[in-house]
Amino acid sequence: MSKPIHLPPLRRGIIFILSAPSGAGKTTLYRAALKGIAGLEFSVSLTTRRPRGAEVDGVDYHFVSETKFTAIRDGGGLAEWASVFDASYGTPRAPLEAAVAEGRDILLDIDIQGARQIRDKYPDDAVAIFVLPPSFAELEGRLRGRGTETEDSIQRRLKRARAETREWPSYDFLIVNNEINRSVGELEAIVNAERLRSARLREGFAPWKS
């Protein structure tokens, strides 16, 4: 019996980056997108912060010690990393690069610092999407509505959010997250359009033979 032939994927996988100021509703958006957009996988980041609420280790984040995070980072195991609000975050390199090589599309929930690193390292594979709330007042209301932040923490996040929102013009796409179903639809439209780019097809691909 002959062995099956494993052909290379028609294109490389795409790295979809989602960045947003805290309170923009990015987590709700990407969770809904992962359920509604076929073939989109989530990149689980490493973090040194403690789990919040119902977060699950290995699903929402890989929760690690600062010592382990530093060892992985210094060993070249991270595609990007950043320190935010007294905690470190990073994207594991191996699963990200495997997904791209195998033609699988992966979604990253990372901040502006991390997005810049990914775009620099994978310029042909990354698509950056910035998410904004409909207004700054709405963003503040969402932060206060969590009930998990001290006033000092809220003020720090608001200050950071003002700085981060200035970065959206450097991204490829902008989603104003006013209504979740519409936002998911806009994200799906971006994903589908990027999947159809002829420039992403591997050399030698032909839709039909003459």
Residue frames as qw, qx, qy, qz and C-alpha x, y, z in Angstrom:
[[0.000, 0.888, 0.459, 0.000, 0.00, 0.00, 0.00],
 [0.429, 0.467, -0.025, 0.773, 1.46, 3.34, -1.05],
 [0.285, -0.412, -0.443, 0.743, 2.01, 6.10, 1.48],
 [0.165, 0.890, 0.423, -0.032, -0.32, 9.13, 1.28],
 [0.466, 0.345, 0.072, 0.812, 1.14, 12.21, -0.39],
 [0.245, -0.772, -0.380, 0.447, 1.17, 15.26, 1.84],
 [0.396, 0.616, 0.237, 0.638, 1.04, 18.38, -0.31],
 [0.250, -0.123, -0.307, 0.910, 2.10, 21.76, 1.10],
 [0.154, 0.716, 0.545, -0.408, -0.73, 24.19, 1.93],
 [0.444, 0.701, 0.375, 0.414, -1.79, 26.55, -0.86],
 [0.080, 0.813, -0.119, 0.564, -0.69, 29.51, 1.25],
 [0.331, 0.107, -0.656, 0.670, 1.06, 30.36, 4.49],
 [0.299, -0.676, -0.653, 0.165, -1.05, 30.91, 7.56],
 [0.053, 0.695, 0.061, 0.714, -2.00, 34.46, 8.54],
 [0.367, -0.261, -0.586, 0.674, -1.25, 36.08, 11.90],
 [0.163, -0.741, -0.364, -0.541, -4.24, 38.24, 12.83],
 [0.332, -0.040, -0.502, 0.797, -3.35, 40.72, 15.58],
 [0.276, -0.796, -0.436, -0.318, -6.00, 42.30, 17.79],
 [0.368, -0.039, -0.401, 0.838, -4.94, 45.28, 19.90],
 [0.252, -0.745, -0.397, -0.473, -7.10, 47.62, 21.96],
 [0.080, -0.451, 0.480, -0.748, -7.06, 49.81, 25.06],
 [0.105, -0.170, -0.914, 0.352, -8.30, 48.08, 28.18],
 [0.276, 0.446, 0.525, -0.670, -12.10, 48.26, 28.25],
 [0.313, 0.338, -0.436, -0.773, -12.65, 48.24, 24.49],
 [0.845, 0.126, 0.286, -0.433, -14.30, 44.81, 24.59],
 [0.360, 0.563, -0.703, -0.245, -11.51, 43.00, 22.77],
 [0.183, -0.165, 0.952, -0.183, -11.80, 39.80, 24.83],
 [0.590, 0.384, 0.541, -0.460, -15.54, 39.51, 24.15],
 [0.556, 0.662, -0.245, -0.440, -14.86, 40.15, 20.46],
 [0.248, 0.482, -0.826, -0.155, -12.16, 37.54, 19.99],
 [0.339, -0.004, 0.898, -0.282, -14.07, 34.89, 21.92],
 [0.635, 0.517, 0.348, -0.456, -17.12, 35.43, 19.72],
 [0.449, 0.681, -0.454, -0.360, -14.92, 35.47, 16.61],
 [0.045, -0.360, 0.932, 0.018, -13.29, 32.16, 17.47],
 [0.478, 0.244, 0.786, -0.307, -16.74, 30.57, 17.71],
 [0.552, 0.676, 0.300, -0.385, -18.06, 32.18, 14.53],
 [0.396, 0.767, -0.421, -0.278, -15.13, 32.26, 12.12],
 [0.994, 0.033, 0.095, 0.031, -14.12, 28.85, 10.76],
 [0.830, 0.322, -0.099, 0.445, -10.46, 27.93, 10.74],
 [0.055, 0.785, -0.271, 0.554, -9.32, 30.67, 13.12],
 [0.775, -0.258, -0.485, 0.314, -7.18, 29.51, 16.05],
 [0.304, -0.932, 0.050, -0.189, -6.22, 31.39, 19.21],
 [0.572, 0.387, -0.509, 0.513, -2.61, 31.92, 20.26],
 [0.665, -0.699, -0.262, 0.018, -2.45, 31.38, 24.03],
 [0.229, 0.773, -0.348, 0.478, -0.02, 33.89, 25.52],
 [0.631, -0.194, -0.555, 0.506, 2.22, 33.50, 28.54],
 [0.153, -0.788, 0.024, -0.596, 1.71, 35.89, 31.44],
 [0.382, 0.091, -0.697, 0.600, 3.12, 36.39, 34.90],
 [0.380, -0.268, 0.204, -0.861, -0.08, 37.94, 36.29],
 [0.284, 0.076, 0.883, -0.365, -2.60, 35.99, 38.33],
 [0.026, -0.382, -0.818, -0.429, -5.77, 34.55, 36.73],
 [0.273, 0.029, 0.196, -0.941, -8.86, 36.77, 36.83],
 [0.711, 0.098, 0.087, -0.690, -12.39, 35.51, 37.38],
 [0.921, 0.095, 0.337, -0.170, -13.07, 32.35, 35.38],
 [0.409, 0.727, -0.528, -0.157, -9.82, 32.42, 33.37],
 [0.975, -0.117, 0.187, -0.003, -8.39, 28.95, 32.76],
 [0.299, -0.654, 0.605, 0.344, -4.70, 28.12, 32.54],
 [0.371, -0.062, 0.833, 0.406, -3.81, 26.91, 29.05],
 [0.278, 0.658, 0.679, 0.168, -7.03, 28.31, 27.56],
 [0.038, 0.986, 0.160, -0.013, -7.01, 32.04, 28.29],
 [0.124, 0.850, -0.494, 0.136, -3.30, 32.27, 29.18],
 [0.823, -0.017, -0.464, 0.326, -0.40, 30.12, 30.27],
 [0.373, -0.888, 0.111, -0.246, 0.13, 31.47, 33.78],
 [0.830, 0.131, -0.315, 0.441, 3.82, 31.22, 34.70],
 [0.532, -0.713, -0.103, 0.445, 6.23, 32.62, 37.25],
 [0.163, 0.949, -0.213, -0.168, 8.47, 35.57, 36.45],
 [0.415, -0.535, 0.699, 0.232, 11.46, 33.22, 36.64],
 [0.625, 0.227, 0.724, 0.184, 10.02, 30.81, 34.08],
 [0.430, 0.869, 0.232, -0.076, 8.92, 33.64, 31.82],
 [0.053, -0.881, 0.409, 0.231, 12.42, 35.12, 31.85],
 [0.518, -0.285, 0.770, 0.240, 13.98, 31.74, 31.08],
 [0.604, 0.510, 0.602, 0.111, 11.68, 31.19, 28.09],
 [0.261, 0.957, 0.033, -0.120, 12.26, 34.72, 26.84],
 [0.188, -0.786, 0.543, 0.230, 16.03, 34.55, 27.20],
 [0.565, -0.100, 0.791, 0.211, 16.04, 31.17, 25.47],
 [0.127, 0.201, -0.554, -0.798, 14.44, 32.67, 22.36],
 [0.083, 0.305, 0.949, 0.005, 11.10, 30.99, 22.96],
 [0.186, 0.714, 0.477, -0.478, 8.96, 34.10, 22.50],
 [0.431, 0.528, 0.458, 0.570, 7.96, 35.76, 19.23],
 [0.017, -0.645, 0.005, -0.764, 7.16, 38.95, 21.16],
 [0.502, -0.478, -0.617, 0.373, 6.91, 40.10, 24.73],
 [0.016, -0.616, 0.011, -0.787, 6.02, 43.19, 26.73],
 [0.261, -0.260, -0.701, 0.610, 5.55, 44.37, 30.31],
 [0.256, -0.495, -0.335, -0.760, 2.14, 45.90, 31.07],
 [0.587, -0.598, 0.025, -0.544, 0.84, 47.01, 34.48],
 [0.376, -0.579, 0.671, -0.272, 3.52, 45.19, 36.49],
 [0.838, 0.026, 0.541, -0.064, 3.11, 41.89, 34.61],
 [0.031, -0.446, 0.698, 0.559, 4.86, 40.33, 31.63],
 [0.793, 0.399, 0.332, -0.318, 3.13, 38.91, 28.55],
 [0.040, -0.517, 0.707, 0.481, 4.54, 37.00, 25.60],
 [0.847, 0.337, -0.059, -0.406, 3.63, 34.92, 22.53],
 [0.734, -0.266, 0.596, 0.184, 5.24, 31.45, 22.29],
 [0.172, 0.598, -0.530, -0.577, 7.31, 31.30, 19.10],
 [0.162, -0.124, 0.951, 0.230, 7.12, 27.59, 18.16],
 [0.343, 0.492, 0.790, -0.130, 3.31, 27.16, 17.85],
 [0.275, 0.793, 0.066, -0.540, 3.00, 30.49, 16.05],
 [0.116, 0.581, -0.637, -0.493, 5.58, 29.64, 13.41],
 [0.250, 0.062, 0.961, 0.103, 4.21, 26.11, 13.02],
 [0.390, 0.641, 0.565, -0.343, 0.74, 27.50, 12.30],
 [0.270, 0.773, -0.218, -0.531, 2.07, 29.89, 9.66],
 [0.028, -0.407, 0.840, 0.357, 4.14, 27.17, 7.96],
 [0.214, 0.199, 0.956, 0.005, 1.18, 24.77, 7.93],
 [0.120, -0.300, -0.526, -0.787, -1.25, 27.30, 6.47],
 [0.329, -0.622, -0.699, 0.126, -3.30, 27.72, 9.66],
 [0.004, 0.673, 0.051, 0.738, -4.64, 31.16, 10.60],
 [0.535, -0.345, -0.594, 0.491, -3.97, 32.29, 14.14],
 [0.158, -0.855, -0.203, -0.450, -5.39, 35.14, 16.24],
 [0.519, -0.017, -0.460, 0.720, -3.21, 37.07, 18.70],
 [0.306, -0.895, -0.280, -0.162, -4.57, 39.21, 21.53],
 [0.675, -0.151, -0.144, 0.707, -1.56, 41.45, 22.18],
 [0.107, -0.871, -0.180, 0.445, -0.80, 45.06, 23.04],
 [0.411, 0.903, -0.096, -0.083, 0.80, 47.74, 20.86],
 [0.214, -0.718, 0.651, 0.121, 4.36, 46.84, 21.88],
 [0.615, -0.058, 0.783, 0.070, 3.84, 43.19, 20.99],
 [0.648, 0.671, 0.349, -0.092, 2.03, 44.03, 17.76],
 [0.214, 0.900, -0.342, -0.162, 4.97, 46.14, 16.62],
 [0.349, -0.495, 0.787, 0.115, 7.38, 43.25, 17.28],
 [0.672, 0.249, 0.697, -0.009, 5.23, 40.72, 15.41],
 [0.546, 0.816, 0.146, -0.119, 4.84, 43.01, 12.41],
 [0.035, 0.833, -0.527, -0.163, 8.58, 43.59, 12.30],
 [0.400, -0.331, 0.852, 0.071, 9.40, 39.87, 12.49],
 [0.399, 0.299, 0.852, 0.161, 6.62, 38.59, 10.21],
 [0.153, 0.407, -0.061, -0.898, 5.87, 41.48, 7.83],
 [0.331, 0.091, -0.678, -0.650, 4.35, 39.32, 5.09],
 [0.352, -0.247, -0.902, -0.034, 2.21, 37.20, 7.41],
 [0.136, -0.396, -0.629, 0.656, 0.77, 39.66, 9.94],
 [0.103, -0.590, -0.444, -0.667, -2.47, 41.66, 9.70],
 [0.200, -0.136, -0.561, 0.792, -2.98, 44.20, 12.48],
 [0.261, -0.632, -0.552, -0.477, -6.48, 45.20, 13.66],
 [0.081, 0.082, -0.484, 0.867, -7.15, 47.89, 16.25],
 [0.295, -0.592, -0.734, -0.155, -10.33, 47.84, 18.33],
 [0.008, 0.181, -0.258, 0.949, -11.85, 51.00, 19.83],
 [0.059, 0.536, 0.761, -0.359, -14.93, 51.52, 22.01],
 [0.212, 0.759, 0.490, 0.373, -17.53, 53.96, 20.62],
 [0.048, -0.889, 0.074, -0.450, -16.33, 56.69, 23.02],
 [0.309, 0.351, -0.663, 0.584, -13.86, 57.30, 25.82],
 [0.502, -0.293, 0.345, -0.737, -16.77, 57.67, 28.25],
 [0.931, 0.002, -0.187, -0.314, -17.97, 54.20, 27.24],
 [0.669, 0.311, -0.591, 0.326, -14.49, 52.81, 27.82],
 [0.043, -0.360, 0.584, -0.726, -14.35, 54.32, 31.32],
 [0.733, -0.180, 0.135, -0.642, -17.80, 52.95, 32.08],
 [0.909, 0.117, -0.389, -0.089, -16.74, 49.45, 31.03],
 [0.437, 0.343, -0.646, 0.523, -13.64, 49.59, 33.22],
 [0.294, -0.278, 0.490, -0.772, -15.64, 50.72, 36.25],
 [0.823, -0.055, -0.093, -0.557, -18.35, 48.17, 35.51],
 [0.654, 0.227, -0.714, 0.102, -15.91, 45.30, 35.93],
 [0.676, -0.666, 0.042, -0.313, -15.81, 45.89, 39.68],
 [0.940, -0.119, -0.086, 0.307, -12.34, 44.35, 39.85],
 [0.528, 0.431, -0.108, 0.724, -10.17, 47.47, 39.67],
 [0.355, -0.597, -0.344, 0.632, -9.10, 49.95, 42.32],
 [0.211, 0.949, 0.159, -0.173, -9.48, 53.65, 41.55],
 [0.241, -0.723, 0.498, 0.413, -5.72, 53.93, 41.14],
 [0.482, 0.008, 0.803, 0.351, -5.73, 51.03, 38.69],
 [0.405, 0.742, 0.533, 0.019, -8.62, 52.56, 36.72],
 [0.059, 0.950, -0.094, -0.291, -6.80, 55.88, 36.43],
 [0.352, -0.486, 0.677, 0.427, -3.62, 54.14, 35.23],
 [0.478, 0.289, 0.787, 0.261, -5.59, 52.22, 32.62],
 [0.295, 0.883, 0.347, -0.114, -7.39, 55.36, 31.45],
 [0.105, -0.842, 0.347, 0.399, -4.08, 57.21, 31.09],
 [0.393, -0.224, 0.798, 0.398, -2.62, 54.33, 29.11],
 [0.467, 0.548, 0.691, 0.057, -5.77, 54.05, 26.99],
 [0.206, 0.926, 0.059, -0.311, -5.50, 57.71, 25.93],
 [0.141, -0.657, 0.616, 0.411, -1.95, 57.07, 24.72],
 [0.445, 0.017, 0.869, 0.218, -2.82, 53.78, 23.01],
 [0.485, 0.685, 0.518, -0.164, -5.75, 55.16, 21.04],
 [0.152, 0.840, -0.270, -0.446, -3.35, 57.45, 19.18],
 [0.293, -0.374, 0.816, 0.330, -1.77, 54.35, 17.62],
 [0.683, 0.376, 0.597, -0.190, -4.75, 53.13, 15.60],
 [0.526, 0.773, -0.145, -0.324, -3.70, 54.84, 12.30],
 [0.009, 0.599, -0.785, -0.158, -0.59, 52.60, 12.21],
 [0.541, 0.042, 0.828, -0.140, -2.78, 49.47, 12.05],
 [0.057, 0.057, 0.787, 0.612, -4.16, 47.86, 8.88],
 [0.319, -0.511, -0.646, -0.469, -7.79, 47.92, 10.03],
 [0.127, -0.126, 0.483, -0.857, -9.96, 49.63, 12.63],
 [0.371, -0.461, -0.772, -0.232, -13.07, 48.20, 14.30],
 [0.244, -0.317, 0.308, -0.864, -15.23, 50.45, 16.49],
 [0.275, -0.168, -0.943, 0.089, -16.76, 47.96, 18.89],
 [0.377, -0.149, 0.138, -0.904, -20.22, 49.38, 19.45],
 [0.860, -0.005, 0.157, -0.485, -22.27, 46.23, 18.90],
 [0.499, -0.415, 0.752, 0.112, -20.65, 42.80, 19.22],
 [0.743, 0.344, 0.572, 0.050, -22.39, 41.01, 16.33],
 [0.467, 0.884, -0.010, -0.011, -21.51, 43.80, 13.92],
 [0.158, -0.811, 0.559, 0.072, -17.92, 43.83, 15.17],
 [0.660, -0.142, 0.730, 0.105, -17.59, 40.08, 14.67],
 [0.685, 0.625, 0.373, 0.031, -19.00, 40.49, 11.16],
 [0.238, 0.938, -0.251, -0.036, -16.42, 43.18, 10.40],
 [0.387, -0.592, 0.702, 0.085, -13.62, 41.00, 11.75],
 [0.743, 0.173, 0.644, 0.061, -14.86, 38.06, 9.66],
 [0.562, 0.820, 0.107, -0.022, -14.87, 40.28, 6.55],
 [0.022, -0.856, 0.512, 0.067, -11.23, 41.20, 7.22],
 [0.585, -0.297, 0.753, 0.052, -10.25, 37.55, 7.71],
 [0.742, 0.438, 0.508, 0.020, -11.99, 36.44, 4.53],
 [0.408, 0.906, -0.098, -0.054, -10.49, 39.26, 2.46],
 [0.174, -0.748, 0.637, 0.072, -6.98, 38.48, 3.66],
 [0.689, -0.066, 0.721, 0.029, -7.45, 34.78, 2.92],
 [0.686, 0.618, 0.384, 0.029, -8.35, 35.65, -0.67],
 [0.026, 0.879, -0.332, -0.342, -5.29, 37.80, -1.38],
 [0.887, 0.444, -0.118, 0.050, -3.57, 36.40, -4.47],
 [0.222, 0.754, -0.537, 0.305, -0.21, 37.52, -3.08],
 [0.574, -0.469, 0.584, -0.332, -0.57, 34.97, -0.27],
 [0.969, 0.186, 0.071, -0.143, -0.77, 31.97, -2.61],
 [0.639, -0.451, 0.507, 0.362, 2.36, 29.90, -2.92],
 [0.207, 0.593, -0.542, -0.558, 4.45, 30.11, -6.09],
 [0.078, 0.122, -0.940, -0.309, 3.26, 27.66, -8.70],
 [0.333, 0.378, 0.752, -0.425, -0.36, 27.56, -7.55],
 [0.194, 0.011, -0.536, -0.821, -2.86, 27.46, -10.42],
 [0.560, 0.107, 0.442, -0.693, -6.65, 27.40, -9.94],
 [0.884, 0.328, 0.285, -0.176, -6.93, 25.28, -13.07],
 [0.474, -0.321, 0.631, 0.524, -4.66, 23.69, -15.64],
 [0.501, 0.597, -0.182, -0.600, -4.81, 24.66, -19.30]]
